[in-house]
Amino acid sequence: MIDIFWASFGVLGASFCIIAYFLLERGVFTGNSLRYYAMNGIGATLILIASLISYDSGDLGAIVQELCWAAISLMGMIKVCKSARAVNE
């Protein structure tokens, strides 16, 4: 039962990333949208948690990918927040 719980984190995370990309392609989000970066970062983090909890050596690639994905999303969120702050000053 616990395995299903953690696996659902991975599925939910993948859903976040896919929905964010879909909304980007539909023009709902822009590439510089805080919501876009946040959904990708949350998705990557959930996938990363699921991969770490049920780790086997085949998960190493997914772990590296999701670490990079989360880091890039965080960098994007920081960039958007700095831009918004500069505009408001």
C-alpha positions as CSV (number, residue, x, y, z in Angstrom):
1,M,0.0,0.0,0.0
2,I,2.8,2.4,0.8
3,D,4.4,1.7,-2.6
4,I,1.2,2.9,-4.3
5,F,1.2,6.0,-2.2
6,W,4.7,7.0,-3.3
7,A,4.1,5.9,-6.9
8,S,1.2,8.3,-6.9
9,F,3.6,11.1,-6.2
10,G,5.5,10.3,-9.4
11,V,2.3,10.1,-11.4
12,L,1.0,13.4,-9.9
13,G,4.4,15.0,-10.6
14,A,4.4,13.9,-14.2
15,S,0.8,15.2,-14.5
16,F,2.0,18.6,-13.3
17,C,4.8,18.8,-15.9
18,I,2.6,17.6,-18.7
19,I,-0.2,20.0,-17.9
20,A,2.2,22.9,-17.6
21,Y,3.6,22.1,-21.0
22,F,0.1,21.7,-22.5
23,L,-0.9,25.1,-21.0
24,L,2.3,26.7,-22.5
25,E,1.5,25.3,-25.9
26,R,-2.1,26.4,-25.7
27,G,-1.0,30.0,-24.9
28,V,-2.4,30.0,-21.3
29,F,1.1,30.2,-19.9
30,T,4.1,32.0,-21.3
31,G,7.7,30.7,-21.1
32,N,8.4,33.4,-18.5
33,S,5.3,32.7,-16.3
34,L,5.8,32.1,-12.6
35,R,3.0,29.5,-12.8
36,Y,4.7,27.6,-15.6
37,Y,8.0,27.4,-13.6
38,A,6.2,26.6,-10.4
39,M,4.2,23.7,-11.9
40,N,7.3,22.3,-13.5
41,G,9.3,22.6,-10.2
42,I,6.5,21.0,-8.2
43,G,6.2,18.2,-10.7
44,A,9.9,17.6,-10.8
45,T,10.1,17.5,-7.0
46,L,7.2,15.0,-6.7
47,I,8.9,12.7,-9.3
48,L,12.2,13.1,-7.5
49,I,10.6,12.1,-4.2
50,A,8.9,9.1,-5.7
51,S,12.2,8.0,-7.4
52,L,14.2,8.4,-4.2
53,I,11.7,6.5,-2.0
54,S,11.6,3.5,-4.3
55,Y,15.2,3.8,-5.5
56,D,16.9,1.2,-7.6
57,S,19.9,1.8,-9.9
58,G,17.6,2.2,-12.9
59,D,16.2,5.4,-11.3
60,L,19.5,7.2,-11.3
61,G,18.8,8.8,-14.7
62,A,15.4,10.0,-13.6
63,I,16.9,11.4,-10.4
64,V,19.5,13.4,-12.2
65,Q,17.0,14.6,-14.7
66,E,14.5,15.7,-12.1
67,L,17.2,17.4,-10.0
68,C,18.2,19.5,-13.1
69,W,14.5,20.1,-13.9
70,A,13.8,21.4,-10.4
71,A,16.9,23.5,-10.4
72,I,16.1,25.1,-13.7
73,S,12.5,25.8,-12.6
74,L,13.8,27.4,-9.4
75,M,16.2,29.6,-11.5
76,G,13.2,30.6,-13.7
77,M,11.1,31.5,-10.7
78,I,13.9,33.6,-9.3
79,K,14.3,35.4,-12.6
80,V,10.6,36.1,-12.9
81,C,10.4,37.4,-9.3
82,K,13.5,39.7,-9.8
83,S,11.9,41.0,-13.0
84,A,8.6,41.8,-11.3
85,R,10.4,43.5,-8.4
86,A,12.5,45.6,-10.8
87,V,9.3,46.7,-12.6
88,N,7.6,47.6,-9.3
89,E,10.5,49.8,-8.1
